[in-house]
Amino acid sequence: MPKEKESGGGFDKTTDFKWFGIGLLVFVIIWAMPTPDSMMAKAQELFSDLNPDQITTKAFNMKIIIALLGCCTVFFATEALPMPAVALFIGLVQLFFGITEPKNVVATYAHDAVWFIAGSLAMGATMVKYGLDKRIGMLVMNLSGTKVRNVVLGILVGTAIPSAFISEASIAPMFLPIAMALYTLTSKKIGDATQLGKLLMMSIAIGCMVGAPMSPTGGARNAIMIGFLGNLGPEYEISFMQWMILGSFYTFFLGLFFAFLLPLLYKPEVDDLSDAVNTLREDLKKHGKMTRDQWLVSGIAFLMIIAWITDKDLIAPVLGFPLGLGGVAMTGTVLFMLLGLTSWSDYEKNISWGVIVLYAGAISLGAVFKSSGAAKWLADSLIDILTTFNIQEGLPLAILVAVIGALMTNLMSAGATVAVIGPVVLEMAVSSGTNPIIVGVALAIATSMAFWLVIGTPASSVVYSAGLLDAKDFIRMATFAWPAALIIMIVMITFYWVGLGLQPIMIGN
């Protein structure tokens, strides 16, 4: 039993008091340190309308949030606590230190993105109930064949392409059951397929992460950056196709890298999955042609995807307001129940509620990191390093902004990273004569490199919930993937964007 628990991953972990103590120690040490003068200055800058005592409190709150960030990083990396407990701990610290009002803490945990995740998982659960996941998965399997390397490539492509247009939170749950079936069927035959299971799970998570930067609809970070660039002036507005041209290089080459890396990191126990694939094919044949309910579920899911993509452009003008990602997700969730396609008990059984709580906590951490001013202090401190070395313009600026984004996205959400440092780096670009499109898109794409922690992306959390991966598996993967992704990023900026003249590095060139 203990051995199974150690390798099981998922949300069934219990408290590891050693790492729990280390995490708390990190918090206490930062808490006990004198508040840096730079924090006091930043608090004075951000909250200049407050009196001196209130400004001092704001600076202290910044320090506490930095302490919370350090503490949670330890907890997330070591699984010192069950992941949902860490997510709730984030809110408790805000309450006990009086950093955030209770209603505002609740608001972050009920963020539109949280409802979006819940609705996406509900859509995935409904599609699984009607076997649509198997049909989609088998389409990928039929195209990729039965060799493990080809299956991995098929999963990477099959998750990456739709993730460029649909949230990865929707894609990962659709591919999870087919991967679990391949793992389970193979395990029954050979006795142990642990490495195969890890390989298939990680392929889903990576495929989603690699595909999202390719288009504006691939994540909130992309949409936020497009808005920032548009605010600078019409000359810096970037079209859908222009973004895809810029982002496709990263997706293609990083995808190829992972296709070779993952089978080496998680060497599967078998080279061929013919038996498992054939079993799935036979199982699918039993379902026969698509039924009325399957077509209905597919139709609602398709409409949800269309609504997500067109909410602001088509739905908002009709209703007078956008539904938001969460509103669309909940509409679809309710429709599934209203039409008798599923029930609440189905959702209770088949949705990983731990994922929802986990993502809510991550959003809350990003929100308080920004609202407290801690994120602005950290971002400005990092950017000050650039000016110290006189590398605040041109290619050095673009590359180092990408590095900063790649680092910070592993500490907070990608959207929050772009929201916090995006305006700062874009202003630096304009002031130095550097093309803000280069700097902005580089930052947005770099924030996809959230490889290190389980909470890095919704897809990572979803595959983690299957119980085949441990936190250390993500760290092991990231040790190779993170620097490789940065190298691809630098090559892309230097030679593909600038070298080929897709974007001039300096304004006016």
C-alpha positions as CSV (number, residue, x, y, z in Angstrom):
1,M,0.0,0.0,0.0
2,P,2.7,2.6,0.8
3,K,4.6,1.7,-2.4
4,E,1.4,2.3,-4.5
5,K,0.8,5.6,-2.8
6,E,4.3,6.8,-3.4
7,S,4.0,6.3,-7.2
8,G,0.4,7.1,-7.5
9,G,0.4,10.8,-7.9
10,G,-3.0,12.5,-8.2
11,F,-4.9,14.1,-5.4
12,D,-4.7,11.2,-2.9
13,K,-1.6,12.5,-1.2
14,T,-1.4,13.0,2.5
15,T,0.8,15.6,4.4
16,D,4.5,15.2,4.1
17,F,5.5,17.0,7.4
18,K,9.1,17.4,6.4
19,W,8.4,19.4,3.3
20,F,5.5,21.1,5.0
21,G,7.8,22.4,7.7
22,I,10.4,23.5,5.1
23,G,7.7,25.4,3.2
24,L,6.5,27.1,6.4
25,L,10.1,27.9,7.3
26,V,10.5,29.7,4.0
27,F,7.4,31.7,4.7
28,V,8.5,32.7,8.3
29,I,12.0,33.7,7.2
30,I,10.7,36.1,4.5
31,W,8.0,37.3,6.9
32,A,10.6,38.1,9.6
33,M,13.0,39.9,7.2
34,P,13.0,43.7,7.2
35,T,10.8,45.1,4.5
36,P,13.1,46.2,1.6
37,D,13.3,49.9,0.9
38,S,12.4,49.1,-2.7
39,M,9.1,47.7,-1.5
40,M,8.4,50.8,0.5
41,A,9.2,52.9,-2.6
42,K,7.0,50.8,-4.8
43,A,4.1,51.0,-2.3
44,Q,4.5,54.8,-2.2
45,E,4.4,54.9,-6.0
46,L,1.3,52.6,-6.3
47,F,-0.7,53.8,-3.3
48,S,0.4,57.5,-3.1
49,D,-3.2,58.5,-2.0
50,L,-2.8,56.7,1.3
51,N,-1.2,57.9,4.5
52,P,2.3,56.8,5.6
53,D,1.0,54.1,8.0
54,Q,-1.2,52.6,5.3
55,I,1.7,52.7,2.8
56,T,3.8,50.8,5.3
57,T,1.1,48.2,5.6
58,K,0.9,47.9,1.8
59,A,4.7,47.3,1.7
60,F,4.4,44.7,4.4
61,N,1.6,43.0,2.4
62,M,3.9,42.8,-0.6
63,K,6.5,41.0,1.5
64,I,3.8,38.5,2.8
65,I,2.7,37.7,-0.7
66,I,6.3,37.1,-1.7
67,A,6.6,34.8,1.3
68,L,3.4,33.1,0.3
69,L,4.8,32.6,-3.2
70,G,7.9,31.0,-1.9
71,C,6.0,28.8,0.5
72,C,3.5,27.6,-2.2
73,T,6.3,26.9,-4.6
74,V,7.8,24.5,-2.1
75,F,4.4,22.9,-1.5
76,F,3.5,22.6,-5.2
77,A,6.9,21.2,-6.1
78,T,7.1,18.6,-3.3
79,E,3.4,17.8,-2.8
80,A,3.9,18.5,0.9
81,L,0.1,18.9,1.2
82,P,-2.8,17.7,-1.0
83,M,-2.9,20.1,-3.9
84,P,-6.4,21.3,-3.2
85,A,-5.4,22.1,0.4
86,V,-2.5,24.3,-0.9
87,A,-5.0,26.1,-3.1
88,L,-7.3,26.8,-0.1
89,F,-4.2,27.8,2.0
90,I,-3.6,30.6,-0.5
91,G,-7.0,32.2,0.4
92,L,-6.5,31.6,4.1
93,V,-3.2,33.5,4.2
94,Q,-4.9,36.5,2.5
95,L,-7.7,36.4,5.1
96,F,-5.5,35.9,8.3
97,F,-3.1,38.7,7.3
98,G,-6.0,41.0,6.2
99,I,-4.4,41.5,2.8
100,T,-7.7,40.8,0.9
101,E,-11.3,41.3,2.0
102,P,-13.3,38.1,2.4
103,K,-15.7,39.0,-0.5
104,N,-12.7,39.7,-2.8
105,V,-11.0,36.4,-1.9
106,V,-14.3,34.6,-2.7
107,A,-14.5,36.5,-6.0
108,T,-11.1,35.2,-7.1
109,Y,-12.1,31.6,-6.3
110,A,-15.3,32.2,-8.3
111,H,-13.4,33.8,-11.2
112,D,-14.8,33.4,-14.7
113,A,-11.8,31.1,-15.6
114,V,-12.8,28.7,-12.7
115,W,-16.3,28.3,-14.1
116,F,-14.7,27.9,-17.5
117,I,-12.5,25.0,-16.2
118,A,-15.5,23.4,-14.5
119,G,-17.7,23.7,-17.7
120,S,-14.8,22.4,-19.8
121,L,-14.5,19.4,-17.6
122,A,-18.3,18.9,-17.7
123,M,-18.2,18.9,-21.4
124,G,-15.4,16.4,-21.4
125,A,-17.2,14.2,-19.0
126,T,-20.4,14.2,-21.1
127,M,-18.4,13.4,-24.2
128,V,-16.8,10.5,-22.4
129,K,-20.2,9.2,-21.2
130,Y,-21.3,8.9,-24.9
131,G,-18.0,7.5,-26.1
132,L,-17.1,10.5,-28.2
133,D,-13.7,10.7,-26.6
134,K,-13.0,7.2,-28.0
135,R,-14.1,8.2,-31.5
136,I,-11.8,11.2,-31.4
137,G,-8.9,9.3,-29.9
138,M,-9.3,6.5,-32.4
139,L,-9.2,8.9,-35.2
140,V,-5.8,10.0,-34.0
141,M,-4.8,6.4,-33.4
142,N,-5.8,5.4,-36.9
143,L,-3.7,8.2,-38.3
144,S,-0.7,7.5,-36.1
145,G,-0.5,3.7,-36.2
146,T,0.4,1.4,-33.3
147,K,4.1,2.1,-32.7
148,V,4.6,3.9,-29.3
149,R,6.7,6.7,-30.8
150,N,4.0,7.3,-33.5
151,V,1.3,7.2,-30.9
152,V,3.1,9.8,-28.9
153,L,3.5,12.0,-32.0
154,G,-0.2,11.5,-32.8
155,I,-1.2,12.6,-29.3
156,L,1.1,15.6,-29.5
157,V,-0.3,16.7,-32.8
158,G,-3.9,15.7,-31.9
159,T,-3.8,17.9,-28.8
160,A,-1.6,20.8,-30.1
161,I,-3.6,21.7,-33.1
162,P,-7.0,22.1,-31.3
163,S,-5.3,23.8,-28.3
164,A,-4.4,26.6,-30.7
165,F,-8.1,27.4,-31.1
166,I,-9.8,25.8,-28.0
167,S,-8.8,25.9,-24.4
168,E,-6.5,23.1,-23.3
169,A,-8.8,22.6,-20.4
170,S,-11.3,21.2,-22.9
171,I,-8.7,19.2,-25.0
172,A,-6.9,17.4,-22.1
173,P,-10.1,15.7,-20.7
174,M,-11.0,14.5,-24.2
175,F,-7.7,12.6,-24.7
176,L,-7.3,11.5,-21.1
177,P,-9.6,8.4,-21.3
178,I,-8.1,7.1,-24.5
179,A,-4.6,7.3,-23.0
180,M,-5.8,5.7,-19.8
181,A,-7.3,2.8,-21.8
182,L,-4.1,2.2,-23.7
183,Y,-2.2,2.2,-20.4
184,T,-4.7,-0.1,-18.6
185,L,-5.0,-2.6,-21.5
186,T,-1.2,-2.8,-21.8
187,S,-0.8,-3.2,-18.0
188,K,-3.2,-6.1,-18.0
189,K,-1.1,-7.9,-20.6
190,I,2.5,-7.3,-19.4
191,G,1.8,-6.6,-15.7
192,D,3.4,-3.2,-15.4
193,A,3.3,-0.3,-17.8
194,T,4.1,2.6,-15.4
195,Q,6.5,4.3,-17.8
196,L,4.1,4.0,-20.7
197,G,1.4,5.6,-18.6
198,K,3.7,8.5,-17.6
199,L,4.6,8.9,-21.3
200,L,1.0,9.0,-22.5
201,M,-0.1,11.4,-19.8
202,M,2.8,13.8,-20.3
203,S,2.2,13.7,-24.1
204,I,-1.3,15.1,-23.5
205,A,-0.1,17.9,-21.2
206,I,2.8,18.9,-23.4
207,G,0.7,18.8,-26.6
208,C,-1.7,21.3,-25.1
209,M,1.1,23.6,-23.9
210,V,3.0,23.5,-27.2
211,G,-0.1,24.2,-29.3
212,A,-1.6,27.2,-27.4
213,P,1.0,29.8,-28.4
214,M,0.3,29.3,-32.1
215,S,-2.8,31.5,-32.3
216,P,-4.6,34.4,-30.5
217,T,-7.3,32.0,-29.3
218,G,-4.8,29.7,-27.6
219,G,-5.0,31.3,-24.2
220,A,-5.9,34.4,-22.2
221,R,-2.2,35.6,-22.3
222,N,-2.5,35.9,-26.1
223,A,-5.7,37.9,-26.0
224,I,-4.4,40.2,-23.2
225,M,-1.2,41.0,-25.2
226,I,-3.3,41.7,-28.4
227,G,-5.3,44.2,-26.3
228,F,-2.1,45.9,-25.0
229,L,-0.6,46.2,-28.5
230,G,-3.8,47.6,-29.8
231,N,-3.8,50.3,-27.1
232,L,-0.4,51.5,-28.3
233,G,-1.8,52.5,-31.7
234,P,-3.3,51.0,-34.8
235,E,0.2,50.4,-36.3
236,Y,0.8,47.8,-33.6
237,E,-2.4,45.9,-34.0
238,I,-1.7,42.3,-34.9
239,S,-4.0,40.1,-37.0
240,F,-5.1,36.5,-36.3
241,M,-3.0,35.3,-39.3
242,Q,0.0,37.4,-38.4
243,W,0.1,35.9,-34.9
244,M,-0.1,32.4,-36.4
245,I,2.8,33.1,-38.7
246,L,4.9,34.3,-35.8
247,G,3.9,31.5,-33.4
248,S,3.9,28.5,-35.8
249,F,7.7,28.2,-35.6
250,Y,7.7,27.7,-31.9
251,T,4.9,25.1,-31.9
252,F,6.4,23.1,-34.8
253,F,10.0,22.8,-33.5
254,L,9.2,22.4,-29.8
255,G,6.7,19.7,-30.8
256,L,9.4,17.9,-32.7
257,F,11.7,18.2,-29.8
258,F,9.2,16.6,-27.4
259,A,8.4,13.8,-29.8
260,F,12.0,12.7,-29.4
261,L,12.5,13.7,-25.7
262,L,9.5,12.2,-24.0
263,P,10.1,8.5,-25.1
264,L,13.7,8.9,-23.9
265,L,12.7,10.3,-20.5
266,Y,9.9,7.8,-20.0
267,K,11.1,4.7,-21.8
268,P,8.0,2.6,-22.4
269,E,7.9,-1.0,-21.4
270,V,6.7,-1.9,-24.9
271,D,7.4,-0.6,-28.4
272,D,4.1,-1.5,-30.0
273,L,0.5,-1.0,-28.8
274,S,-1.2,-3.1,-31.5
275,D,-3.2,-5.3,-29.0
276,A,-4.4,-2.3,-27.0
277,V,-5.2,-0.2,-30.1
278,N,-7.0,-3.2,-31.7
279,T,-9.0,-3.7,-28.6
280,L,-10.1,-0.1,-28.6
281,R,-11.0,-0.3,-32.3
282,E,-13.1,-3.4,-31.6
283,D,-14.7,-1.6,-28.7
284,L,-15.5,1.3,-30.9
285,K,-17.1,-0.9,-33.5
286,K,-19.5,-2.2,-31.0
287,H,-20.9,1.4,-30.7
288,G,-21.8,1.3,-34.4
289,K,-22.8,4.5,-36.1
290,M,-23.3,7.8,-34.3
291,T,-26.5,7.9,-32.3
292,R,-28.9,10.9,-32.0
293,D,-27.7,11.6,-28.5
294,Q,-24.0,11.5,-29.7
295,W,-24.8,13.9,-32.5
296,L,-26.6,16.2,-29.9
297,V,-23.7,16.1,-27.5
298,S,-21.3,16.8,-30.4
299,G,-23.5,19.7,-31.6
300,I,-23.6,21.4,-28.1
301,A,-19.9,20.9,-27.7
302,F,-19.3,22.4,-31.1
303,L,-21.6,25.4,-30.3
304,M,-19.7,25.9,-27.1
305,I,-16.4,26.1,-29.0
306,I,-17.8,28.5,-31.5
307,A,-19.3,30.6,-28.7
308,W,-15.9,30.7,-26.9
309,I,-14.2,31.9,-30.1
310,T,-16.9,34.4,-31.1
311,D,-18.2,35.6,-27.8
312,K,-17.0,39.2,-28.1
313,D,-17.5,39.6,-31.8
314,L,-20.9,37.9,-32.4
315,I,-22.6,37.2,-29.0
316,A,-21.9,40.5,-27.2
317,P,-23.4,42.7,-29.9
318,V,-26.6,40.7,-29.8
319,L,-27.0,40.5,-26.0
320,G,-25.3,43.8,-25.3
321,F,-22.6,42.1,-23.2
322,P,-20.3,39.1,-23.5
323,L,-21.1,35.8,-21.8
324,G,-17.5,35.2,-20.9
325,L,-15.7,31.9,-21.1
326,G,-17.3,30.8,-17.9
327,G,-20.8,31.9,-19.0
328,V,-20.5,29.9,-22.2
329,A,-19.2,26.9,-20.3
330,M,-22.1,26.9,-17.8
331,T,-24.6,27.4,-20.5
332,G,-23.4,24.2,-22.2
333,T,-23.3,22.4,-18.8
334,V,-26.9,23.3,-18.1
335,L,-28.0,22.4,-21.6
336,F,-26.5,18.9,-21.2
337,M,-28.7,18.4,-18.1
338,L,-31.8,20.1,-19.5
339,L,-31.9,17.8,-22.5
340,G,-31.4,14.7,-20.3
341,L,-28.0,13.9,-21.8
342,T,-26.4,13.8,-18.4
343,S,-27.2,14.3,-14.7
344,W,-25.6,16.0,-11.8
345,S,-24.6,12.7,-10.4
346,D,-22.6,12.1,-13.6
347,Y,-20.7,15.3,-12.9
348,E,-20.1,14.3,-9.3
349,K,-18.6,11.0,-10.3
350,N,-16.7,12.0,-13.4
351,I,-15.3,15.4,-12.8
352,S,-12.1,15.9,-10.9
353,W,-13.2,18.6,-8.5
354,G,-9.7,18.8,-7.1
355,V,-8.5,20.3,-10.4
356,I,-11.1,23.0,-10.2
357,V,-10.1,24.0,-6.6
358,L,-6.4,23.8,-7.6
359,Y,-6.9,26.2,-10.5
360,A,-9.0,28.5,-8.4
361,G,-6.2,28.8,-5.9
362,A,-3.7,29.5,-8.6
363,I,-5.9,32.3,-9.9
364,S,-6.3,33.7,-6.4
365,L,-2.5,33.7,-6.0
366,G,-2.1,35.5,-9.3
367,A,-4.8,38.1,-8.4
368,V,-3.4,39.0,-5.0
369,F,0.1,39.0,-6.4
370,K,-1.0,41.7,-8.8
371,S,-3.4,43.7,-6.6
372,S,-0.9,43.9,-3.6
373,G,1.8,45.4,-5.8
374,A,4.1,42.5,-5.2
375,A,4.1,41.5,-8.9
376,K,4.9,45.0,-10.0
377,W,7.7,45.2,-7.5
378,L,9.1,41.9,-8.7
379,A,8.7,42.7,-12.4
380,D,10.3,46.1,-12.0
381,S,13.2,44.6,-10.0
382,L,13.8,42.1,-12.8
383,I,13.6,44.8,-15.5
384,D,16.0,47.0,-13.5
385,I,18.6,44.3,-14.0
386,L,18.3,44.8,-17.8
387,T,19.0,48.5,-17.6
388,T,22.0,47.8,-15.2
389,F,23.6,45.8,-18.0
390,N,22.6,48.3,-20.7
391,I,20.6,45.7,-22.6
392,Q,17.2,47.5,-22.5
393,E,16.7,47.7,-26.3
394,G,16.7,45.6,-29.5
395,L,17.2,41.9,-29.6
396,P,18.7,41.7,-26.0
397,L,15.5,43.3,-24.7
398,A,13.2,40.9,-26.6
399,I,15.2,37.9,-25.6
400,L,15.5,38.8,-21.9
401,V,11.8,39.7,-21.7
402,A,11.1,36.2,-23.0
403,V,13.4,34.8,-20.3
404,I,11.6,36.8,-17.6
405,G,8.2,35.6,-18.9
406,A,9.4,32.0,-19.0
407,L,10.5,32.3,-15.4
408,M,7.5,34.2,-14.0
409,T,5.0,31.9,-15.6
410,N,6.2,29.1,-13.4
411,L,5.4,31.2,-10.3
412,M,2.0,32.6,-11.4
413,S,-0.5,32.1,-14.2
414,A,0.5,33.0,-17.8
415,G,-2.4,35.5,-18.1
416,A,-1.3,37.2,-14.9
417,T,2.3,37.3,-16.0
418,V,1.4,39.1,-19.2
419,A,-1.0,41.4,-17.4
420,V,1.6,42.4,-14.8
421,I,4.7,42.9,-16.8
422,G,3.2,43.4,-20.3
423,P,2.6,47.1,-20.1
424,V,6.0,47.7,-18.5
425,V,8.0,45.9,-21.2
426,L,5.9,47.4,-24.0
427,E,6.6,50.9,-22.7
428,M,10.3,50.0,-22.5
429,A,10.2,48.8,-26.1
430,V,8.5,52.0,-27.3
431,S,10.9,54.3,-25.3
432,S,14.0,52.5,-26.7
433,G,12.7,52.3,-30.3
434,T,12.3,48.6,-30.2
435,N,9.3,47.1,-32.1
436,P,6.7,46.3,-29.4
437,I,5.2,43.5,-31.5
438,I,8.4,41.6,-31.1
439,V,8.6,42.2,-27.4
440,G,4.9,41.6,-26.7
441,V,4.5,38.4,-28.7
442,A,7.7,37.0,-27.4
443,L,6.5,37.6,-23.8
444,A,3.1,36.0,-24.5
445,I,4.7,32.9,-26.2
446,A,7.3,32.6,-23.4
447,T,4.6,32.3,-20.8
448,S,3.6,29.0,-22.3
449,M,6.8,27.5,-20.7
450,A,5.1,26.6,-17.4
451,F,6.7,23.2,-17.4
452,W,8.0,22.9,-13.8
453,L,4.9,22.6,-11.6
454,V,1.7,20.5,-11.6
455,I,-0.3,23.8,-11.5
456,G,1.5,25.2,-14.5
457,T,-1.4,24.8,-16.9
458,P,-4.9,23.3,-16.6
459,A,-3.8,20.4,-18.9
460,S,-1.0,19.6,-16.4
461,S,-3.5,19.5,-13.5
462,V,-5.9,17.4,-15.5
463,V,-3.4,14.7,-16.4
464,Y,-1.9,14.8,-12.9
465,S,-5.4,14.0,-11.5
466,A,-5.3,10.6,-13.3
467,G,-2.8,9.4,-10.7
468,L,0.0,8.2,-13.0
469,L,2.3,11.2,-12.6
470,D,4.1,12.7,-9.6
471,A,5.3,16.3,-9.2
472,K,8.9,15.1,-9.7
473,D,7.9,13.9,-13.2
474,F,7.2,17.5,-14.2
475,I,10.4,18.7,-12.7
476,R,12.4,16.0,-14.5
477,M,10.8,16.9,-17.8
478,A,11.2,20.6,-17.3
479,T,14.9,20.2,-16.6
480,F,15.4,19.4,-20.3
481,A,12.3,21.1,-21.8
482,W,12.6,24.6,-20.3
483,P,16.1,25.4,-21.6
484,A,15.3,23.8,-25.0
485,A,12.1,25.9,-25.3
486,L,14.1,29.0,-24.5
487,I,16.7,28.1,-27.2
488,I,14.0,27.6,-29.8
489,M,12.5,30.9,-28.7
490,I,15.7,32.8,-29.2
491,V,16.3,31.2,-32.6
492,M,12.8,32.1,-33.6
493,I,13.1,35.7,-32.6
494,T,16.6,36.2,-34.0
495,F,16.5,34.3,-37.3
496,Y,12.8,33.7,-38.1
497,W,11.2,36.9,-37.0
498,V,14.0,39.4,-37.4
499,G,16.3,37.5,-39.8
500,L,13.6,36.8,-42.3
501,G,12.2,40.3,-41.9
502,L,8.8,39.1,-40.7
503,Q,9.1,41.9,-38.1
504,P,11.7,44.6,-37.9
505,I,13.4,44.7,-34.5
506,M,13.6,48.5,-34.3
507,I,10.7,50.9,-35.0
508,G,10.9,52.6,-38.3
509,N,13.1,50.0,-40.0
